[in-house]
């Protein structure tokens, strides 16, 4: 069941460095995005945020340091441990992303404003390639292989 679309992809080359927009990312099982500063982290491998939230706060894609910007996807309705499929890639939600003080550099007060809407973190369960324009679906328990 389609629940959203990949609008933008970004790679973070290093701490406090500008996000790099890309058309394709390669994701590695249990590691994250190749070439991203968060590669190898256990829970914070990929940050996903909705385009609708970015627009609501008057921001641009990539401003919140997300790796994947999606549309038509209510991230607040996706529980921890849910699995999202993007093509052959499967991501497992590890939780909400708490706002950090880096957001204050974008706009004073943004850290408090965006609390609860910063997006979700995920880790890679099934590796592969993610492209801009791909659809996202949420796996149901019946579809999971354990």
C-alpha positions, 0 to 999 in steps of 0.5 A, a space after each residue: 500500500 503506497 503511503 508516500 513519495 520520496 521528494 528529495 534525498 540528501 547526504 551529510 558529508 560531515 558534522 556541520 557541513 552543508 547537506 548535498 542534494 542527490 538523486 540517488 542514495 545507496 543504503 547498506 544493511 545496518 549501516 545507513 547511507 554510503 558517504 553520509 556522516 551518520 553511516 554506521 550508527 545504530 539507530 540514527 542512520 537515516 532522518 526522514 521528514 515530510 515536505 508538508 512540515 518543512 513548508 509549514 515552518 517556512 523552510 526548504 528541503 535539507 534545512 532540517 538536515 534530513 536525508 529523505 524528504 517525503 510527501 503525502 506521508 503522516 510520519 506522526 502516525 508511523 510507530 517505532 519498529 514499523 517498516 517502510 519499503 522504498 523499492 527493494 529497500 526496507 527501513 525500520 523506524 527507530 523513533 522520533 528525531 528530537 530537535 537539537 540546538 542547531 535548529 536555533 541557527 536557522 531561526 531563533 525559537 525553531 527548536 521549541 516550535 518544531 518539537 514533535 514534528 522533526 521527523 523520524 529516524 530509521 535504520 536499514 534492514 534491507 539494502 539497496 538504492 533509493 531514488 527521488 520519485 520512488 513510492 514508499 509503502 508501509 509493511 504490514 505484519 502479515 508481509 514481514 518475514 521474521 
